[in-house]
Amino acid sequence: MNPDLRRERDSASFNPELLTHILDGSPEKTRRRREIENMILNDPDFQHEDLNFLTRSQRYEVAVRKSAIMVKKMREFGIADPDEIMWFKKFLMKSYDQVHSGKLVCGMVSYLNDLPSQRIQPQQVAVWPTMVDINSPESLTEAYKLRAARLVEIAAKNLQKEVIHRKSKEVAWNLTSVDLVRASEAHCHYVVVKLFSEKLLKIQDKAIQAVLRSLCLLYSLYGISQNAGDFLQGSIMTEPQITQVNQRVKELLTLIRSDAVALVDAFDFQDVTLGSVLGRYDGNVYENLFEWAKNSPLNKAEVHESYKHLKSLQSKL
């Protein structure tokens, strides 16, 4: 174990194992996840050469083979099939159409019910509140909700225009794909911030709650700094607030730095899963990087076979 890494782990302000249980849902779910992971990692059917040493075609072949085996193994060991993937583009547009027709939607898209265009006396988006507290997860959640609602509405209206002017609905969807992707990303971003903020209130361990609150603020504020245009154009935040956001991000990075290693440990990724020499748990990067390089197929011979082609050219120079 690298001594610097050991010191950082020892000085963490919280117990990473307790955070792992929170991320998984419970100690029992952590145990079950690790059991499934080890079952897969130790299964001969999933063994393969280091992906870094495979060609693109070989990687594709390995991925397809492992995917087919995975489905078979899941059924064999009674592991539930993954939840059906929700295609947010069509889902969001359908939800918007329902709201536009006077119906209410529920769940994570209920924010569409509050669109200014759906009110009895419509208001301009520009008059939406701009009093965002950048140190409040709840206030930031509200800002993300307004951003998602605005971008979903823009995408839906642009799609409607294209459908009217195009004979093919597929062409209209394709021409609106940039707007649809932005709306989908904004919706997902809002959901993550909302769930993160709500989960904070349920955490009993004060040390874990404190570090996760800082992490929640960092995630939320960094997202705003990277998508400042969306928040400015929608008059959700002001330019001075964006400046404050950028400064607060730097402060939070300094605050979280001492717990960074412990936070990564809490996600409980095994070295064999990451397949990263630089991301090893023990931190012994250079020793293992050298060993990894020695195992490269390029180093199986002292001089690579391609040299014979260069040698013939060399004599002509």
MONORPE-V334935 format. One record per backbone hydrogen bond with DSSP energy under -0.5 kcal/mol. NH is the residue of the N-H (numbers start at 1). CO is the residue of the C=O. E is the energy in kcal/mol with one decimal. If there is no record, write none. Layout:
# MONORPE-V334935
nh=NH co=CO e=E
nh=NH co=CO e=E
This chain:
# MONORPE-V334935
nh=2 co=282 e=-3.4
nh=6 co=2 e=-2.2
nh=7 co=3 e=-2.1
nh=8 co=4 e=-1.8
nh=9 co=5 e=-2.2
nh=10 co=6 e=-2.4
nh=11 co=7 e=-1.6
nh=12 co=9 e=-1.1
nh=16 co=14 e=-0.7
nh=18 co=15 e=-0.7
nh=19 co=15 e=-1.4
nh=20 co=16 e=-2.3
nh=21 co=17 e=-1.8
nh=22 co=18 e=-1.5
nh=23 co=19 e=-2.6
nh=24 co=20 e=-2.3
nh=25 co=21 e=-1.9
nh=30 co=26 e=-1.8
nh=31 co=27 e=-2.3
nh=32 co=28 e=-2.4
nh=33 co=29 e=-2.5
nh=34 co=30 e=-2.5
nh=35 co=31 e=-2.0
nh=36 co=32 e=-2.2
nh=37 co=33 e=-2.8
nh=38 co=34 e=-2.7
nh=39 co=35 e=-1.8
nh=40 co=36 e=-2.0
nh=41 co=37 e=-3.0
nh=42 co=38 e=-2.0
nh=43 co=40 e=-1.1
nh=46 co=43 e=-2.0
nh=47 co=44 e=-1.4
nh=53 co=50 e=-2.3
nh=54 co=51 e=-1.5
nh=59 co=55 e=-2.4
nh=60 co=56 e=-2.1
nh=61 co=57 e=-2.3
nh=62 co=58 e=-2.4
nh=63 co=59 e=-2.5
nh=64 co=60 e=-2.4
nh=65 co=61 e=-2.3
nh=66 co=62 e=-2.7
nh=67 co=63 e=-2.1
nh=68 co=64 e=-2.1
nh=69 co=65 e=-2.2
nh=70 co=66 e=-2.5
nh=71 co=67 e=-1.9
nh=72 co=68 e=-1.6
nh=73 co=69 e=-2.8
nh=74 co=70 e=-2.7
nh=75 co=71 e=-1.7
nh=76 co=72 e=-2.2
nh=77 co=73 e=-2.7
nh=78 co=75 e=-0.6
nh=79 co=74 e=-2.7
nh=87 co=85 e=-0.6
nh=88 co=86 e=-1.2
nh=91 co=87 e=-1.8
nh=92 co=88 e=-3.1
nh=93 co=89 e=-1.9
nh=94 co=90 e=-2.4
nh=95 co=91 e=-2.1
nh=96 co=92 e=-2.4
nh=97 co=93 e=-2.3
nh=98 co=94 e=-1.9
nh=99 co=95 e=-2.1
nh=100 co=96 e=-2.8
nh=101 co=97 e=-1.5
nh=102 co=99 e=-1.7
nh=103 co=98 e=-2.5
nh=109 co=106 e=-0.9
nh=110 co=107 e=-1.6
nh=112 co=109 e=-2.0
nh=113 co=110 e=-1.7
nh=114 co=111 e=-1.3
nh=115 co=112 e=-1.3
nh=118 co=115 e=-2.2
nh=119 co=116 e=-1.4
nh=122 co=120 e=-0.6
nh=127 co=124 e=-1.9
nh=128 co=125 e=-1.9
nh=132 co=130 e=-1.9
nh=133 co=131 e=-0.6
nh=134 co=132 e=-0.8
nh=136 co=133 e=-1.8
nh=137 co=135 e=-0.5
nh=140 co=136 e=-2.3
nh=141 co=137 e=-2.0
nh=142 co=138 e=-1.7
nh=143 co=139 e=-1.7
nh=144 co=140 e=-2.3
nh=145 co=141 e=-2.1
nh=146 co=142 e=-2.1
nh=147 co=143 e=-2.0
nh=148 co=144 e=-2.5
nh=149 co=145 e=-2.5
nh=150 co=146 e=-2.3
nh=151 co=147 e=-2.4
nh=152 co=148 e=-2.4
nh=153 co=149 e=-2.1
nh=154 co=150 e=-2.2
nh=155 co=151 e=-2.4
nh=156 co=152 e=-2.5
nh=157 co=153 e=-2.5
nh=158 co=154 e=-2.3
nh=159 co=155 e=-2.3
nh=160 co=156 e=-2.3
nh=161 co=157 e=-2.0
nh=162 co=158 e=-2.2
nh=163 co=159 e=-2.5
nh=164 co=160 e=-1.8
nh=165 co=161 e=-1.7
nh=166 co=162 e=-1.4
nh=169 co=167 e=-0.5
nh=172 co=168 e=-1.6
nh=173 co=169 e=-2.4
nh=174 co=170 e=-2.2
nh=175 co=171 e=-2.5
nh=176 co=172 e=-1.1
nh=177 co=174 e=-1.2
nh=180 co=176 e=-2.3
nh=181 co=177 e=-2.6
nh=182 co=178 e=-2.1
nh=183 co=179 e=-2.2
nh=184 co=180 e=-2.4
nh=185 co=181 e=-2.7
nh=186 co=182 e=-2.2
nh=187 co=183 e=-2.3
nh=188 co=184 e=-2.5
nh=189 co=185 e=-2.6
nh=190 co=186 e=-2.3
nh=191 co=187 e=-2.4
nh=192 co=188 e=-2.3
nh=193 co=189 e=-2.3
nh=194 co=190 e=-2.7
nh=195 co=191 e=-2.7
nh=196 co=192 e=-2.6
nh=197 co=193 e=-2.4
nh=198 co=194 e=-2.3
nh=199 co=195 e=-2.3
nh=200 co=196 e=-1.5
nh=201 co=197 e=-0.8
nh=201 co=198 e=-0.6
nh=202 co=199 e=-1.4
nh=203 co=199 e=-0.6
nh=203 co=200 e=-1.0
nh=209 co=205 e=-2.5
nh=210 co=206 e=-2.3
nh=211 co=207 e=-2.0
nh=212 co=208 e=-2.5
nh=213 co=209 e=-2.0
nh=214 co=210 e=-1.7
nh=215 co=211 e=-1.9
nh=216 co=212 e=-2.8
nh=217 co=213 e=-2.4
nh=218 co=214 e=-2.3
nh=219 co=215 e=-2.8
nh=220 co=216 e=-2.5
nh=221 co=217 e=-2.9
nh=222 co=218 e=-2.6
nh=223 co=219 e=-1.8
nh=224 co=220 e=-1.6
nh=225 co=221 e=-2.6
nh=226 co=222 e=-2.0
nh=227 co=223 e=-1.0
nh=228 co=225 e=-0.7
nh=230 co=227 e=-1.1
nh=231 co=227 e=-1.1
nh=232 co=228 e=-2.3
nh=233 co=229 e=-3.0
nh=234 co=230 e=-1.3
nh=235 co=232 e=-1.6
nh=236 co=231 e=-2.1
nh=237 co=231 e=-2.0
nh=242 co=238 e=-1.9
nh=243 co=239 e=-1.9
nh=244 co=240 e=-1.9
nh=245 co=241 e=-2.4
nh=246 co=242 e=-2.3
nh=247 co=243 e=-1.7
nh=248 co=244 e=-2.6
nh=249 co=245 e=-2.2
nh=250 co=246 e=-1.3
nh=251 co=247 e=-1.7
nh=252 co=248 e=-2.5
nh=253 co=249 e=-2.1
nh=254 co=250 e=-1.6
nh=255 co=251 e=-2.0
nh=256 co=252 e=-2.7
nh=257 co=253 e=-1.3
nh=258 co=254 e=-0.5
nh=259 co=256 e=-1.9
nh=260 co=256 e=-0.5
nh=260 co=257 e=-1.3
nh=263 co=259 e=-2.4
nh=264 co=260 e=-2.1
nh=265 co=261 e=-2.6
nh=266 co=262 e=-1.8
nh=267 co=263 e=-0.6
nh=267 co=264 e=-1.1
nh=268 co=265 e=-1.9
nh=273 co=270 e=-0.6
nh=274 co=270 e=-2.2
nh=275 co=271 e=-2.9
nh=276 co=271 e=-0.5
nh=277 co=275 e=-0.5
nh=280 co=277 e=-0.9
nh=283 co=280 e=-0.6
nh=285 co=283 e=-2.2
nh=288 co=284 e=-1.4
nh=289 co=285 e=-2.4
nh=290 co=286 e=-2.0
nh=291 co=287 e=-1.7
nh=292 co=288 e=-2.6
nh=293 co=289 e=-2.1
nh=294 co=290 e=-1.8
nh=295 co=291 e=-1.3
nh=296 co=293 e=-1.1
nh=299 co=296 e=-2.1
nh=300 co=297 e=-1.5
nh=307 co=304 e=-2.2
nh=308 co=305 e=-1.3
nh=309 co=306 e=-1.2
nh=310 co=306 e=-1.1
nh=311 co=307 e=-2.5
nh=312 co=308 e=-1.1
nh=313 co=309 e=-1.0
nh=314 co=310 e=-2.1
nh=315 co=311 e=-1.3
nh=316 co=313 e=-1.2
nh=317 co=313 e=-0.6
nh=317 co=314 e=-0.9
